[in-house]
Amino acid sequence: NPASKIAALVQVSQPTVVDWLNFLREVWQEAFNDATQMGGVGKIVQIGESLFRDKRKYNRGRLLLGSLNNNNNNNVNVQNSSSSSDSEYDDYNNNAQRTNNRNYGRRVEEPWIFGIVEPTEEGQEVRFFHVARRDAATLIPII
């Protein structure tokens, strides 16, 4: 627990540390919400997106959505994923149910992180956003 480690390090109570961490979180959130728009006439702004998938332990196999446990005799409902490009996994996706804790199903396709970088005189201003989709309706309001 980070709060207990900080409390031991600076020798204050854990509730005091939690209160300060909440205060700092609010300060940063207000600063971020009040930030001015990046870019403008004659300014260069770089934008990009990245997919951060989880990896299995020791980088073995693929992390798929179908390994969720269901309380009814450990059956897992697997939805058909037409976007899967691997034919070996399409066979698993087309089956109605899988048992136990097998790692079958659609691949985890999130989180997508959308970033904006603007060079400034002091260095760079960088902002990152967690986005559910990468379509125009989601990204244009951010830009």
N, C-alpha and C positions, 0 to 999 in steps of 0.2 A: 504494500500500500504506500504510494508516494507521500501522502499526507503524514503518515506516521514516521516515515524516514526524515521528512523535513522537520517535523516536530522534535525528533530526537537530535537532529543536527543543530538546530538553533535554540534548543532547550525551552520550548513553549508547549502549551497543551495542543492536542490534536484538533479540538474544536476551533481554537484560534487560527491554526493553519488552514483549516477548511474554510473558515470565514474569509481569510485573506485571499485564498485561491479563487473563491467565488467572486470576490470584489475585483480581482485582476481580470477574471474572465469577462465580467461586465464592462470593465474599462476598455478592453481590447475589442469587444463586440461593438461598443458605441463608436470607437475610433474607426473600425472597419465600415460600419453603416454610414458614418458621416464622411467617408473618404470621397474626394472629388473624382469625377470621371477621368479615366486615363485617355491619353491620346489627344488629338486635336489637329488643327491645321499645321502642316509641316512637321508633325511628330511621327515617329515610327513606333508602332506597337506590334509585337509578335504575339501570335496566339497559337496554341497547340492543345492536343488532347492525348491522353495516355490511358491504357487499360492496365489496372493493377490486379492481376489474378492471384489467388492464393496458390501455394504449391504444397504438394503432399510432403510428408516427412521424407527426408533424404532424396527429394525430387523424384520420387517414384510415382508413376501413374498420373492420372489427371483428376483434379477435383471437380466432381460433378454434383448436380443438384439432387440426384436420386437417392442419396444415402441417408435421407432423413428417416428416423424411426417413426413408425405408426404404432399406437398402443394396441391395435387390434391384431394380435398374433404376428407382429413384426412384418406385416405386409406393407409394401411401399407402392403407392400409385405413381406411375411414371407417365408424364405427359409427352405426347409426340412433339418432337422438335424438328420442324421442317428446315430450320436454318443451320442444322448441323452439317458440316462438310465431310465428316469422317464416316464412311459406310459401315465400318465395324461397330461404331456406336449407334448408328441408325437402327441396326437390328435390335439392340437393347431398348432403344426408345420406343419401338413399335410394340413391344410386349406390354401387356396390361399391368402386370404386377411383378415385383421382385421381392424376395424374402431376405430376412436378416438385415445386416448392415452393409450390404454390398454397395460399391460406389458406382452405380449405373445411373444414367439419366442425362439430362441436358447439362452442358458445361456451364460453369459459373461465368457470366458475362459482365460482371461489374466488380468493383466500382470504376466508373469512368471519371477521370479528373481532367477538367478543362482549365488551362492556365493562360494568363495574360502577363506579358513582360513589357515594360516601357523603360528604355534607358533614360536616366536622369543625370544631372551634373554630379550628384552625390553617389551615383552607382546605378542601381536598378530598382524599380518598383515592381513587385511581383504579387500577383493574386491568384489563388487557386480556388476552384469551385468543384464540389462533388455534384455530378449531373446524372440523372437517371437515364436520359436519352440524349443522343447527339443530333437531334433534328433541329431544323431552323427555329421552330417554335420555342425550343428550350434555350438555344445558344444566342440568338439575336438579342434578346433582352439583356443578357449578360454583357455582350459586346457593346 
